Structures are given as C-alpha cells and as structure tokens.
Amino acid sequence: MHKYYGGMSNFGRQIEAFRAVMLTGGMTTAAETLRITQPAISRLIRDLEDDLKIALFHRRGNQITPTVEATAFLAEVERSYLGMDQLRTFAVDLRNSLTGSLRIAALPAMALGFMPYCLAKFSGTRPKLSITLDGIPSHLVLERVAGGQFELGFAAVPADRPMLNTTPIKARAVVVMPEGHPLAKNETVSADQLRNERIVMLDRGNYLRHTIERALGTRAGSPGAIETPLSAIACSFVARGLGVTIIDAFTAINFLGRGIEARLLVPELDFGFAMVTAQQRPMSQLARQFAQEIHLLAEEYQSPIFG
C-alpha cells in the first residue's frame, strides 16, 4: 500500500482513499493503513463519488459493498495509478457509459442474429465497449446469470425463477415456408392450414416444442415429420423444400431472402422469451442502458415480418 501524502491534490487523496478501501475491504482498515481517521476516509470517498457522479459503494448501516462501477474503476486505478489525468478521462467515460464491458448469454435463437444487431447499434457510439456474447440453451443462460458469470441473459423462461429478475420480450411464432409456397399468399397462417403439410419440428429437448405442440394439436405428430434441436436448422430444412416449420420470429428474420418466407401464426402465439438479471447483483449503468433499449431494438429487428 502506498503511503498517504498530505501534499497530494484533492483528487489524488480521493483516489488514494478509494484504492485503500477497495484493497482492505473497509473504511476502518483503510484509515488505519493510511494513518488518518475513519471520518476522513468516509469524507474523501463521498467527495470522490460527488466529483465523479458515480455511486462507488452500496451502504447498509456500517457495511459497504463495491458497485460494479467501483470494480471497473479500481482496475483502471491499478493500471494507471500514476496518471491521474487518464483516470479522470476514464471516469467521465464510465459515467457516460462510453466504456466498460457487457457480458451477455442468450439462447441461440436470439444470439444468432438479434444480439449482434442490438450490440452493433449500442456500441456505435461506444468504441471502447468490450463485449462477450455466448449462445447457450435457455436453462444454462438462467444458471449462469444467477451465478454471476453473465450480467444479462436472454432466454425462454416458462415461469418465474428464484434469484432472477425477468422482463418479457415478445417473441411471436411464425410459420416458415419455402419461397413461392401456396401459404405465402396469406398474410397470416392458422394451424388448420398446416393439416396437409410436412412439419419440421423442434425436438422434445427444446422447451419451445411443447408450446408448438399445443398450437398444432394432433397435427404435431404428422407422418414424415422432421425433428431438429435448433430453429436455425429447421429454417435450413425449409429452405431446401423439406417442409414448413413454426419458430420464433427472431430466427426467421435471419433467413428471409435465403429461400424462405414467414407469416404470422394465428391465433397469435408467444414463446415467452425474456431478459434476465440476477436479483442480488445491481446492474452496471452500461447494462441498464442496454436493457432500456432492448424492446425498441426488438421491434426494429422484427419489422421485416410484422411491419
């Protein structure tokens, strides 16, 4: 630990106090390390938060817990401890959500095209943004967001889950058919109109399979049906003329103009997609901003089908 120098600038003293608190885990031990009083440490931390306009600690009684922004800021302090001007620049970027990282897990239906679309839009004005995107099954998305490996998750969520906050994202079902198929003359397609069609089904290990079966009724097990675990593969089968399929619009969008057409299934069916976050972990400012934009981006992305 560096010694506390009385001749440092006020910002320098604030950074020294912040670093001491982060490395020792508390105000009292930080004060002892720097050989100043605990009220002086507390005042310096408050002044730093006011100066940067960033909440660095959650306070509950005498206990403090670093925020996500504090952890990110500490990493920059450690890298640039002797360059206070660089720290100020980083803090301004952090406050304005121009820098930082997003760690996202999404089910393949959303990871394939929708997430890259959203992240390209979001990072357009944030060239310093670091992005991690993993495409994994929904149950793993839920587990890993709850476990802290990812800050944001996008999954098919059949019911409320403990330890997670869920925000629904409309994922309407569409009927995907080969280009020029007779059903493409309709604006919408009903389950009854699929009676004589060969249906490419998601396999029984896919949560969406059960939702589709309820919509199709007895037509779900029609002779000659094809099964596959992924909706993207189902679209590839359809593009090759092997049948029609019912999938989410997020996947169908990726295949428009590649041998398929898509029409809304009626009565309308929603697949129950949602954005998930961990209840016990406050979101970073960057993640909150991304989450606030997701519904508008979802509407934009699906507009080629729904207008």
C-alpha positions as CSV (number, residue, x, y, z in Angstrom):
1,M,0.0,0.0,0.0
2,H,1.3,3.5,-0.9
3,K,1.8,6.0,1.9
4,Y,-0.8,8.8,2.2
5,Y,0.8,12.0,1.2
6,G,-0.6,15.2,2.6
7,G,0.7,17.3,-0.3
8,M,-1.3,15.4,-2.9
9,S,-4.1,17.1,-4.9
10,N,-7.6,16.6,-3.5
11,F,-8.4,14.2,-6.4
12,G,-5.2,12.3,-5.7
13,R,-6.2,12.0,-2.0
14,Q,-9.6,10.7,-3.0
15,I,-8.1,8.1,-5.3
16,E,-5.7,7.0,-2.6
17,A,-8.6,6.6,-0.1
18,F,-10.7,4.8,-2.7
19,R,-7.9,2.4,-3.5
20,A,-7.3,1.7,0.2
21,V,-10.9,1.0,0.9
22,M,-11.1,-1.4,-2.1
23,L,-7.9,-3.3,-1.3
24,T,-8.5,-3.5,2.5
25,G,-12.3,-4.1,2.3
26,G,-13.5,-1.4,4.7
27,M,-13.3,2.2,5.8
28,T,-11.7,1.5,9.2
29,T,-8.9,-0.7,8.0
30,A,-8.2,1.7,5.1
31,A,-8.0,4.6,7.6
32,E,-5.5,2.6,9.7
33,T,-3.4,1.8,6.6
34,L,-3.3,5.4,5.5
35,R,-2.9,6.7,9.2
36,I,-5.8,9.0,9.0
37,T,-9.2,9.0,10.8
38,Q,-12.2,6.9,9.6
39,P,-14.4,10.0,9.2
40,A,-11.7,11.5,6.9
41,I,-11.7,8.4,4.7
42,S,-15.5,8.5,4.6
43,R,-15.5,12.2,3.6
44,L,-12.9,11.5,0.8
45,I,-15.0,8.7,-0.6
46,R,-18.2,10.8,-0.5
47,D,-16.3,13.7,-2.2
48,L,-15.0,11.3,-4.9
49,E,-18.5,10.0,-5.6
50,D,-19.8,13.6,-5.8
51,D,-17.0,14.6,-8.1
52,L,-17.3,11.6,-10.5
53,K,-21.1,11.5,-10.2
54,I,-20.8,7.7,-9.8
55,A,-22.0,5.6,-6.9
56,L,-19.0,3.5,-5.9
57,F,-20.4,1.7,-2.8
58,H,-23.7,0.3,-1.6
59,R,-24.1,1.3,2.1
60,R,-26.1,-0.8,4.6
61,G,-25.5,0.5,8.1
62,N,-21.8,0.2,8.8
63,Q,-21.3,-2.2,5.9
64,I,-20.2,-1.2,2.4
65,T,-20.2,-3.2,-0.8
66,P,-18.4,-2.0,-4.0
67,T,-20.7,-1.4,-7.1
68,V,-19.9,-2.8,-10.5
69,E,-18.6,0.7,-11.5
70,A,-16.2,0.7,-8.5
71,T,-14.7,-2.6,-9.6
72,A,-14.2,-1.3,-13.1
73,F,-12.7,1.9,-11.8
74,L,-10.3,0.1,-9.5
75,A,-8.9,-1.9,-12.4
76,E,-8.1,1.4,-14.2
77,V,-6.6,2.9,-11.0
78,E,-4.3,-0.1,-10.7
79,R,-3.2,0.2,-14.4
80,S,-2.9,4.0,-14.3
81,Y,-2.2,4.8,-10.7
82,L,0.5,7.4,-11.6
83,G,-1.6,9.0,-14.4
84,M,-4.4,10.9,-12.7
85,D,-5.4,12.7,-15.8
86,Q,-6.0,9.4,-17.5
87,L,-8.2,8.3,-14.5
88,R,-10.3,11.4,-14.9
89,T,-10.9,10.7,-18.6
90,F,-11.8,7.1,-17.8
91,A,-14.2,8.1,-15.0
92,V,-16.0,10.6,-17.4
93,D,-16.4,7.8,-20.0
94,L,-17.6,5.4,-17.3
95,R,-20.2,7.9,-16.0
96,N,-21.4,8.5,-19.6
97,S,-21.4,4.7,-20.4
98,L,-18.8,5.2,-23.1
99,T,-16.5,2.5,-21.7
100,G,-16.9,-0.7,-19.8
101,S,-18.0,-4.2,-20.6
102,L,-21.1,-6.2,-21.4
103,R,-21.2,-9.9,-20.7
104,I,-24.3,-11.5,-22.3
105,A,-25.6,-15.0,-22.6
106,A,-28.5,-15.8,-24.9
107,L,-30.3,-18.7,-26.3
108,P,-29.2,-19.5,-29.9
109,A,-32.5,-18.1,-31.4
110,M,-31.5,-14.6,-30.1
111,A,-27.7,-15.0,-30.1
112,L,-27.5,-15.8,-33.8
113,G,-28.8,-12.5,-35.3
114,F,-30.7,-10.4,-32.8
115,M,-27.9,-9.9,-30.3
116,P,-25.3,-8.9,-32.9
117,Y,-27.8,-6.5,-34.3
118,C,-28.5,-4.9,-30.9
119,L,-24.8,-4.8,-29.9
120,A,-23.8,-3.2,-33.2
121,K,-26.5,-0.4,-32.6
122,F,-25.5,0.0,-29.0
123,S,-21.7,0.1,-29.5
124,G,-21.9,2.5,-32.4
125,T,-21.2,5.5,-30.1
126,R,-19.1,3.4,-27.6
127,P,-16.0,2.3,-29.5
128,K,-14.3,1.4,-26.2
129,L,-17.0,-1.1,-25.2
130,S,-15.9,-4.7,-24.5
131,I,-18.4,-7.4,-25.5
132,T,-18.8,-11.0,-24.6
133,L,-21.7,-12.9,-26.1
134,D,-22.3,-16.6,-25.5
135,G,-25.0,-18.7,-27.3
136,I,-26.2,-21.4,-25.0
137,P,-29.5,-23.2,-24.1
138,S,-32.0,-21.3,-22.0
139,H,-31.5,-23.4,-18.8
140,L,-27.8,-22.6,-18.9
141,V,-28.5,-18.9,-19.5
142,L,-30.6,-18.8,-16.3
143,E,-28.0,-20.7,-14.3
144,R,-25.0,-18.6,-15.4
145,V,-26.8,-15.3,-14.9
146,A,-27.9,-16.3,-11.4
147,G,-24.3,-17.5,-10.8
148,G,-22.8,-14.2,-11.9
149,Q,-20.9,-15.4,-15.0
150,F,-23.0,-13.0,-17.1
151,E,-24.7,-9.7,-16.3
152,L,-27.5,-10.0,-18.8
153,G,-29.3,-13.1,-20.2
154,F,-31.9,-13.7,-22.8
155,A,-33.8,-17.0,-22.6
156,A,-37.1,-18.8,-23.0
157,V,-38.5,-18.6,-19.4
158,P,-41.5,-20.8,-18.8
159,A,-42.1,-19.4,-15.2
160,D,-40.7,-17.0,-12.6
161,R,-37.3,-18.1,-11.4
162,P,-35.9,-17.6,-7.9
163,M,-32.8,-15.3,-7.8
164,L,-33.7,-13.8,-11.2
165,N,-35.5,-10.7,-12.4
166,T,-37.3,-11.3,-15.7
167,T,-38.5,-8.8,-18.3
168,P,-40.7,-10.3,-21.1
169,I,-39.7,-9.8,-24.7
170,K,-42.4,-10.5,-27.2
171,A,-41.4,-13.5,-29.4
172,R,-44.3,-14.2,-31.7
173,A,-44.5,-17.5,-33.5
174,V,-44.3,-17.5,-37.3
175,V,-44.9,-20.2,-40.0
176,V,-41.8,-20.5,-42.2
177,M,-42.3,-22.0,-45.6
178,P,-40.3,-22.2,-48.9
179,E,-40.4,-19.2,-51.2
180,G,-43.3,-19.4,-53.5
181,H,-45.3,-21.8,-51.2
182,P,-49.1,-21.5,-51.6
183,L,-49.5,-20.4,-48.0
184,A,-47.3,-17.4,-48.7
185,K,-50.3,-15.8,-50.4
186,N,-51.8,-15.3,-47.0
187,E,-50.9,-12.5,-44.5
188,T,-51.3,-15.0,-41.6
189,V,-51.4,-18.8,-41.4
190,S,-53.5,-20.9,-38.9
191,A,-52.7,-24.3,-37.5
192,D,-55.6,-25.8,-39.5
193,Q,-54.0,-24.7,-42.8
194,L,-51.0,-26.9,-41.9
195,R,-53.0,-30.1,-41.9
196,N,-51.5,-31.4,-45.1
197,E,-48.0,-30.0,-44.6
198,R,-44.9,-31.9,-43.7
199,I,-43.8,-30.1,-40.5
200,V,-40.2,-29.7,-39.4
201,M,-40.4,-29.8,-35.6
202,L,-38.0,-28.8,-32.8
203,D,-37.1,-31.9,-30.9
204,R,-38.5,-32.8,-27.5
205,G,-35.5,-31.5,-25.6
206,N,-36.4,-27.9,-26.8
207,Y,-38.7,-26.0,-24.4
208,L,-40.4,-24.4,-27.4
209,R,-41.5,-27.8,-28.7
210,H,-44.3,-28.0,-26.1
211,T,-45.6,-24.6,-27.0
212,I,-45.7,-25.5,-30.6
213,E,-47.4,-28.9,-29.9
214,R,-50.2,-27.1,-28.1
215,A,-50.8,-24.8,-31.1
216,L,-50.8,-27.7,-33.6
217,G,-52.8,-30.2,-31.5
218,T,-52.9,-33.6,-33.3
219,R,-51.1,-32.2,-36.3
220,A,-47.8,-32.1,-34.3
221,G,-47.1,-35.8,-34.9
222,S,-47.9,-35.9,-38.6
223,P,-46.2,-38.7,-40.7
224,G,-42.8,-37.8,-42.2
225,A,-42.1,-35.1,-39.7
226,I,-38.5,-34.0,-39.3
227,E,-37.0,-33.1,-35.9
228,T,-34.0,-30.9,-35.0
229,P,-32.8,-29.2,-31.8
230,L,-32.3,-25.7,-33.3
231,S,-34.8,-23.4,-35.0
232,A,-32.0,-22.2,-37.4
233,I,-31.6,-25.8,-38.6
234,A,-35.3,-26.0,-39.1
235,C,-35.2,-23.0,-41.3
236,S,-32.4,-24.6,-43.4
237,F,-34.6,-27.7,-43.9
238,V,-37.4,-25.5,-45.0
239,A,-35.2,-23.6,-47.4
240,R,-34.3,-26.9,-49.0
241,G,-38.0,-27.7,-49.6
242,L,-38.4,-30.3,-46.9
243,G,-41.5,-28.9,-45.2
244,V,-42.7,-26.0,-43.2
245,T,-41.9,-25.1,-39.6
246,I,-43.2,-23.0,-36.7
247,I,-40.4,-21.0,-35.0
248,D,-39.8,-17.6,-33.3
249,A,-39.6,-14.5,-35.5
250,F,-36.0,-13.7,-34.2
251,T,-34.7,-16.8,-36.0
252,A,-36.9,-16.5,-39.1
253,I,-35.6,-12.9,-39.8
254,N,-32.1,-14.3,-40.4
255,F,-33.3,-16.5,-43.3
256,L,-35.5,-14.1,-45.2
257,G,-34.2,-13.8,-48.7
258,R,-32.5,-17.2,-48.4
259,G,-35.1,-19.5,-49.8
260,I,-37.9,-19.0,-47.2
261,E,-40.9,-16.8,-46.4
262,A,-42.5,-16.2,-43.0
263,R,-46.1,-15.4,-42.0
264,L,-47.6,-14.8,-38.5
265,L,-49.2,-17.8,-36.9
266,V,-52.8,-17.2,-35.8
267,P,-54.2,-17.3,-33.2
268,E,-51.1,-15.4,-32.1
269,L,-48.6,-17.5,-30.0
270,D,-45.8,-16.0,-27.9
271,F,-42.8,-18.2,-27.0
272,G,-42.1,-16.5,-23.6
273,F,-38.7,-15.0,-24.2
274,A,-37.3,-12.7,-21.5
275,M,-34.3,-10.7,-20.4
276,V,-33.0,-11.9,-17.1
277,T,-30.7,-10.4,-14.5
278,A,-29.6,-11.5,-11.1
279,Q,-31.6,-10.2,-8.2
280,Q,-28.7,-9.9,-5.8
281,R,-26.3,-8.1,-8.2
282,P,-27.0,-4.5,-9.1
283,M,-26.7,-3.9,-12.8
284,S,-24.0,-1.6,-14.1
285,Q,-25.1,1.7,-15.7
286,L,-24.0,0.3,-19.1
287,A,-26.1,-2.8,-18.7
288,R,-29.1,-0.7,-17.6
289,Q,-28.9,1.5,-20.7
290,F,-28.7,-1.6,-22.9
291,A,-31.7,-3.1,-21.2
292,Q,-33.7,0.1,-21.6
293,E,-33.2,-0.1,-25.4
294,I,-33.9,-3.7,-25.9
295,H,-37.6,-3.6,-26.6
296,L,-37.3,-0.9,-29.2
297,L,-34.5,-2.8,-30.9
298,A,-36.7,-6.0,-30.8
299,E,-39.4,-4.2,-32.7
300,E,-37.0,-2.8,-35.2
301,Y,-35.4,-6.2,-35.8
302,Q,-38.7,-8.0,-36.4
303,S,-40.2,-5.2,-38.6
304,P,-39.4,-7.1,-41.9
305,I,-42.1,-9.6,-40.9
306,F,-44.5,-7.6,-38.8
307,G,-44.0,-4.1,-40.4
